[in-house]
Structures are given as C-alpha cells and as structure tokens.
Amino acid sequence: MAEMSFDKYIDNPSGGQVFTNRQMYKAMYKQKFDAVLVREQGQIKYVVYRSEDENDSYYIHIKVPSEVIDNFYYDVVIQLYTTDNTKKNNVNLREYGVKFYSNDPAFVYTFAHSFKQNNLFIKDLEPKMMKRALKEKAEIKNPKDNVWYVKSLYFAYLTMEKYHLFNRPMLNQHSIKYDRMALLSKVTAADIKVADRQHEQELLDAKKKREREEARREKQRALAPKHLVKGSKQTKISTVSKTSKVSTVSKTTRKSKIT
C-alpha cells in the first residue's frame, strides 16, 4: 500500500476513494469516544517523542481508555513521518504518512499482520507485538488480510484532534527526544495486555452475574406474599398469636386439674 496519512485512514482505511459509510462510522466512533471522555473527566494521557531521523518522525504514545473496562488503558502509538522534503516545513502534519501500534486485542488478533504487510506497522515496536500476530494472518477474523478500522486507532485520531496534535508547533512544544528503548519500556507487550484484558473481562462478567442474581432475588422478594417473607411484621404477629393461644390452653388445662 502506498504511503497513507491518518486522515486518509479515517476516510477509507482500505485505501482508494472515500467510501459512502464513512459518516456512519465517524458518528458511531465519535459517540463512543465522547462517552469515554465523560468517564475520564475529559482527559486522555499522551507523550510526544520527536526523532531527528531523515523522515522527521513524531511518535505519539496515547493511553487509550477501554470503552468497556474502567481504569484500563491500551498503549496506542502513532508515528507521523514523511519522505517528502517539501513537507518538512509544513505547520500542519495532516499530509504526513502514518504507522501504528496498538495492544488492543482487536488489533492484535485481527489486524496486526495486515498492517505490517501494508507498511502501516511501526517497526521499532515489533518486539512488543506477539510474533504469531505479525507472521500469520487472521484466517478466521480477517481471511482477506484487509486493513480496516480499529476502535483504539480511531480513538487515538480523535485524541490527536482534541489536543491539536497534527500541529507542528504544538507537537514541538510538548515533545521529548525520541529514544526507542525509552518508548519500548513504556509500552506493555501485547500478550500481557491481552491477558490482562481477558482477566478484567472475567471479573466484570462475574460482577454482572452477581448483580443479576441479586436483582432476581429482590424481584422475588417484592412479588412474594408479605406473610411469606421472612422477618415480616405479619409473620411475627402470627407467631405471637399462636404462642398466646398455646399459653391460654395451658392455663385452662392447669385450672381444670385443680378443679
């Protein structure tokens, strides 16, 4: 695949012309992202690295929140670069080429291979990706090895728009010198992140199951006749009444014997 900008990825991730459903996807991901932003109190963490390589590369490491799991974040790295010297003085970097990394399970299991095959995977971060994901295409989930939308990447794009990270002065203002080993140390390996995500899902599923069971019990208690509900006033009154009757009978019996 020819060099692709981030804007072009958003317009049509498979390349070529803008496709007709673009606005539908844009609205869907924007709605999801806005909901996540509310939960995150409007803040997404990121670090910008600037490289002095020949491609004028910027690496933006974004902690993209999971849409489902609270306080769980994916490492998404965006590399902006250019091989065109005429663009290296541009204030706006929207025409720069883009490459990606994400340890989001959807990217790992479905798209890592296709992104690498299409020169869209960040080479410096290959050690942080599962080897099998890079070597073998996803035969079941992506048999045609297509490049397509990944939610964590779309969220990264919206984050960059929010913080004006396509603007060179803004990037330079917040950037630190690129150090490959420093970046690698900040990114969780894909296999570890995927395992952590699975564990968090199991905990969430167990919590939801407990909540459903408690809701079912509450509903049963609400529907049950009051005199059958353990601890109800009516049950206590009935018990007292029975006890009173027994006591009365006992007194009568004792009185008869005396007579």
C-alpha positions as CSV (number, residue, x, y, z in Angstrom):
1,M,0.0,0.0,0.0
2,A,1.2,3.5,-0.8
3,E,2.0,5.9,2.0
4,M,-1.2,6.8,3.8
5,S,-1.9,9.8,6.1
6,F,-4.0,9.4,9.2
7,D,-6.8,11.5,7.5
8,K,-6.8,9.0,4.6
9,Y,-7.0,6.1,7.0
10,I,-10.1,7.7,8.6
11,D,-11.6,8.5,5.1
12,N,-11.1,4.9,3.9
13,P,-8.7,2.5,5.8
14,S,-8.5,0.1,2.9
15,G,-7.1,2.9,0.6
16,G,-8.7,4.3,-2.5
17,Q,-11.5,6.7,-2.6
18,V,-13.7,7.9,0.3
19,F,-16.4,5.3,0.8
20,T,-20.1,6.0,1.4
21,N,-20.4,4.7,5.0
22,R,-17.6,7.0,6.3
23,Q,-20.0,9.4,8.1
24,M,-21.8,6.5,9.8
25,Y,-18.5,5.2,11.3
26,K,-17.5,8.7,12.2
27,A,-20.7,9.4,14.1
28,M,-20.5,6.0,15.8
29,Y,-16.9,6.3,17.0
30,K,-17.4,10.0,18.0
31,Q,-20.3,9.0,20.2
32,K,-18.3,6.2,21.8
33,F,-15.3,8.5,22.3
34,D,-17.4,11.2,23.9
35,A,-18.9,8.8,26.4
36,V,-15.4,7.6,27.3
37,L,-14.2,11.2,27.7
38,V,-17.0,11.9,30.2
39,R,-15.9,8.9,32.2
40,E,-12.3,10.0,32.0
41,Q,-13.3,13.6,33.1
42,G,-12.2,15.0,29.7
43,Q,-8.5,13.9,30.0
44,I,-6.5,11.4,27.9
45,K,-2.8,10.9,28.7
46,Y,-0.2,11.1,25.9
47,V,3.5,11.6,25.4
48,V,5.1,13.0,22.2
49,Y,8.6,11.9,21.0
50,R,10.4,13.7,18.3
51,S,13.0,11.9,16.2
52,E,15.8,13.5,14.4
53,D,15.8,10.9,11.7
54,E,15.6,11.6,8.0
55,N,11.8,11.2,7.9
56,D,11.2,13.9,10.5
57,S,9.2,11.3,12.6
58,Y,7.0,12.1,15.6
59,Y,5.8,9.3,17.9
60,I,2.7,10.0,19.9
61,H,2.1,7.4,22.7
62,I,-1.5,7.6,23.8
63,K,-3.1,5.8,26.7
64,V,-6.4,5.0,25.1
65,P,-9.1,4.0,27.6
66,S,-11.1,0.8,27.1
67,E,-14.7,1.5,26.3
68,V,-15.9,-1.4,28.5
69,I,-13.4,-1.7,31.4
70,D,-13.0,1.2,33.8
71,N,-9.4,2.3,34.5
72,F,-8.0,0.0,31.8
73,Y,-5.8,1.6,29.0
74,Y,-4.3,0.4,25.8
75,D,-1.0,1.5,24.5
76,V,-1.5,3.1,21.1
77,V,1.4,4.6,19.3
78,I,1.1,6.8,16.2
79,Q,4.1,7.5,14.1
80,L,3.9,10.5,11.8
81,Y,6.6,10.8,9.2
82,T,7.4,12.0,5.7
83,T,9.8,11.1,2.9
84,D,8.9,14.3,1.1
85,N,11.3,17.1,1.9
86,T,8.8,19.7,0.7
87,K,6.5,18.8,3.6
88,K,9.1,19.0,6.4
89,N,8.5,22.7,7.0
90,N,4.7,22.4,7.0
91,V,3.0,23.6,10.1
92,N,0.2,21.1,9.6
93,L,1.2,17.5,9.6
94,R,-2.0,16.0,8.2
95,E,-0.2,15.1,5.0
96,Y,2.5,13.1,6.8
97,G,2.4,9.4,6.5
98,V,1.2,7.3,9.4
99,K,2.1,4.0,11.0
100,F,0.5,2.3,14.0
101,Y,0.9,0.2,17.1
102,S,-1.8,-1.0,19.5
103,N,-2.0,-3.7,22.1
104,D,-5.8,-3.7,21.8
105,P,-6.9,-7.3,21.3
106,A,-8.9,-6.4,18.1
107,F,-5.7,-5.0,16.6
108,V,-3.5,-7.9,17.8
109,Y,-5.7,-10.7,16.7
110,T,-7.3,-9.3,13.6
111,F,-5.1,-6.6,12.0
112,A,-1.5,-6.7,13.2
113,H,-0.5,-8.9,10.2
114,S,-2.4,-6.9,7.6
115,F,-1.0,-3.6,8.9
116,K,2.6,-4.9,8.7
117,Q,2.0,-6.3,5.2
118,N,0.8,-2.9,4.1
119,N,3.7,-1.0,5.7
120,L,1.5,0.5,8.4
121,F,3.0,-1.1,11.4
122,I,5.7,0.7,13.5
123,K,8.9,-1.3,13.0
124,D,10.5,-0.2,16.2
125,L,7.6,-1.7,18.2
126,E,7.7,-5.1,16.7
127,P,9.2,-6.6,19.9
128,K,6.1,-5.5,21.7
129,M,3.7,-7.4,19.4
130,M,3.0,-11.2,19.5
131,K,5.2,-12.8,16.9
132,R,2.4,-15.0,15.6
133,A,0.2,-12.0,15.1
134,L,2.9,-10.5,12.8
135,K,3.7,-13.7,11.0
136,E,0.3,-15.2,10.4
137,K,-2.8,-13.5,9.0
138,A,-6.1,-13.9,11.0
139,E,-7.6,-16.7,8.9
140,I,-11.0,-16.6,10.6
141,K,-11.4,-12.9,11.6
142,N,-9.6,-11.4,8.6
143,P,-9.1,-14.0,5.9
144,K,-8.5,-11.4,3.2
145,D,-5.9,-9.6,5.3
146,N,-7.6,-6.3,4.9
147,V,-6.7,-3.0,6.6
148,W,-9.8,-1.6,8.4
149,Y,-11.0,0.5,11.3
150,V,-9.7,-0.4,14.7
151,K,-11.6,1.4,17.5
152,S,-8.4,2.1,19.5
153,L,-6.8,3.7,16.5
154,Y,-9.9,5.8,15.8
155,F,-9.9,6.9,19.4
156,A,-6.2,7.9,19.0
157,Y,-7.2,10.0,16.0
158,L,-9.9,11.8,17.9
159,T,-7.5,12.3,20.8
160,M,-5.0,13.9,18.4
161,E,-7.7,16.2,17.1
162,K,-8.8,17.1,20.6
163,Y,-5.2,18.1,21.6
164,H,-4.2,19.6,18.2
165,L,-1.5,17.1,17.7
166,F,-1.4,17.5,13.9
167,N,0.0,20.9,14.6
168,R,3.8,21.1,14.5
169,P,4.3,23.9,17.0
170,M,2.0,22.0,19.4
171,L,3.9,18.8,18.9
172,N,7.3,20.5,19.4
173,Q,6.1,22.3,22.5
174,H,5.2,19.0,24.2
175,S,7.8,16.7,22.7
176,I,10.8,15.0,24.1
177,K,13.7,13.5,22.2
178,Y,12.9,10.1,20.7
179,D,14.5,7.1,22.4
180,R,13.5,3.7,21.2
181,M,14.3,1.9,24.4
182,A,12.5,4.5,26.5
183,L,9.4,4.1,24.4
184,L,9.6,0.3,24.5
185,S,9.9,0.4,28.3
186,K,6.6,2.4,28.4
187,V,4.6,0.0,26.2
188,T,3.1,-3.2,27.6
189,A,3.8,-6.2,25.5
190,A,0.7,-7.3,23.5
191,D,0.4,-10.8,25.1
192,I,0.5,-9.4,28.6
193,K,-2.1,-6.7,27.8
194,V,-4.4,-9.2,26.1
195,A,-4.2,-11.5,29.1
196,D,-4.9,-8.6,31.5
197,R,-7.9,-7.6,29.4
198,Q,-9.3,-11.1,29.5
199,H,-8.8,-11.2,33.3
200,E,-10.6,-7.9,33.7
201,Q,-13.5,-9.2,31.5
202,E,-13.8,-12.3,33.7
203,L,-14.1,-10.1,36.8
204,L,-16.6,-7.9,35.1
205,D,-18.7,-10.8,33.9
206,A,-18.7,-12.3,37.5
207,K,-19.7,-8.9,38.9
208,K,-22.6,-8.6,36.4
209,K,-23.7,-12.2,37.2
210,R,-23.8,-11.4,41.0
211,E,-25.8,-8.2,40.2
212,R,-28.3,-10.1,38.1
213,E,-28.7,-12.8,40.8
214,E,-29.3,-10.1,43.4
215,A,-31.8,-8.3,41.2
216,R,-33.6,-11.6,40.7
217,R,-33.8,-12.2,44.4
218,E,-35.0,-8.7,45.0
219,K,-37.7,-9.2,42.4
220,Q,-38.8,-12.4,44.0
221,R,-39.0,-10.8,47.5
222,A,-41.0,-8.0,46.0
223,L,-43.5,-10.4,44.4
224,A,-43.8,-12.8,47.3
225,P,-46.9,-12.5,49.6
226,K,-46.0,-10.5,52.7
227,H,-46.9,-13.2,55.2
228,L,-44.3,-15.5,53.5
229,V,-41.5,-13.0,53.6
230,K,-39.1,-14.0,56.4
231,G,-38.9,-11.4,59.1
232,S,-42.0,-9.5,58.1
233,K,-44.3,-8.0,60.8
234,Q,-47.2,-10.1,59.8
235,T,-45.2,-13.3,60.3
236,K,-44.1,-12.1,63.8
237,I,-47.7,-11.2,64.7
238,S,-48.9,-14.7,63.6
239,T,-46.2,-16.3,65.7
240,V,-47.2,-14.3,68.8
241,S,-50.8,-15.2,68.3
242,K,-50.1,-18.9,68.2
243,T,-48.0,-18.6,71.3
244,S,-50.8,-16.7,73.1
245,K,-53.2,-19.5,72.2
246,V,-50.9,-22.2,73.5
247,S,-50.4,-20.2,76.7
248,T,-54.2,-19.8,77.1
249,V,-54.8,-23.6,76.6
250,S,-52.1,-24.4,79.1
251,K,-53.7,-22.1,81.7
252,T,-57.1,-23.7,81.1
253,T,-55.6,-27.2,81.5
254,R,-53.9,-26.4,84.8
255,K,-57.2,-24.8,86.1
256,S,-59.1,-27.9,85.2
257,K,-56.8,-30.2,87.1
258,I,-57.2,-28.0,90.2
259,T,-60.9,-28.1,89.9
